[in-house]
Amino acid sequence: EQTCDGSEKSKIRSLSLYACCEFMAIVDSQQSVIMDKSASESAYKAGMLMLRCYHWLAHDATVKGKYLYHLIPKWHYLFHIMEDVRDGINCRYMRGLGEEDLLGKMKKIGRKVHKTSASKRLLQRYISMISRRWKQRTHRFGWL
């Protein structure tokens, strides 16, 4: 359990969590694919504040030789979501876990192939996995 102890790091961590909650509340309050202008701007500011705070925390820890905050690809993906939100697109309706799911599957497959043939083998194994799933579903639902 961590609470805000008044230190700069603690305040930034609290601000990051607050910004994340604010972003989610704004996005959830919008009931359509296109957000109104004020909500879009507010959500973008909150989301970018969250990303900046997290980046500051990661940088601060790294400078001190502690690797407490990982800058994983999902944070980069979140930056692109913020760009969509800035343009008025509600990520709640336009973005899903499909992209993350695909990246997760590709990563899982990619760990099992040698790096010299990774590009070719990764695509071959992914196609094989999709083909196998398609066959299972066609038989299960009687499509063939």
C-alpha positions, -999 to 999 in steps of 0.1 A, spaced: 0 0 0 14 33 -10 1 67 -1 12 102 -11 40 111 13 45 146 -1 76 139 -20 79 150 -56 78 114 -69 48 106 -48 29 137 -60 37 128 -96 26 92 -91 -7 105 -76 -12 130 -104 -6 102 -130 -33 81 -114 -57 110 -111 -52 119 -148 -58 83 -158 -91 82 -138 -101 116 -153 -94 103 -189 -115 72 -183 -143 92 -168 -145 116 -197 -143 89 -224 -169 68 -206 -193 98 -203 -194 102 -241 -221 81 -256 -210 82 -293 -181 75 -315 -175 112 -320 -168 131 -289 -178 167 -284 -150 192 -287 -146 202 -250 -147 165 -239 -122 156 -265 -98 184 -254 -102 175 -218 -96 138 -223 -65 145 -245 -50 167 -218 -57 142 -190 -43 113 -211 -12 132 -221 -6 143 -185 -8 106 -174 18 96 -201 41 125 -192 39 117 -155 47 80 -162 76 90 -184 90 113 -157 87 85 -132 104 60 -155 132 85 -163 138 94 -127 140 58 -117 164 49 -146 187 78 -138 190 64 -102 197 29 -116 164 15 -107 142 0 -133 108 3 -117 87 16 -147 88 -2 -180 82 17 -212 64 -11 -230 49 -9 -265 15 -5 -250 25 30 -238 34 39 -274 0 25 -285 -17 47 -258 0 77 -273 -17 70 -306 -50 66 -288 -45 101 -274 -40 114 -309 -73 99 -320 -90 114 -289 -76 148 -297 -92 145 -331 -125 138 -315 -127 100 -319 -139 81 -288 -114 53 -283 -140 34 -263 -158 27 -295 -130 27 -321 -102 9 -303 -105 -24 -288 -83 -51 -274 -81 -67 -308 -48 -49 -316 -33 -58 -282 -45 -94 -286 -28 -96 -320 4 -82 -307 3 -106 -278 -2 -136 -301 26 -125 -324 50 -121 -294 41 -155 -281 48 -171 -315 79 -149 -320 96 -162 -289 96 -197 -303 114 -189 -335 151 -183 -342 160 -146 -348 176 -152 -382 144 -165 -396 120 -147 -374 101 -127 -400 94 -157 -423 87 -182 -395 65 -158 -375 42 -152 -405 41 -189 -413 32 -199 -378 6 -171 -375 -11 -182 -408 -10 -218 -395 -26 -208 -362 -54 -188 -380 -60 -216 -404 -63 -241 -375 -88 -218 -357 -108 -212 -388 -112 -250 -393 -122 -256 -357 -149 -229 -359 -162 -240 -392 -167 -275 -379 -181 -264 -345 -207 -241 -361 -214 -262 -391 -203 -237 -417 -190 -264 -440 
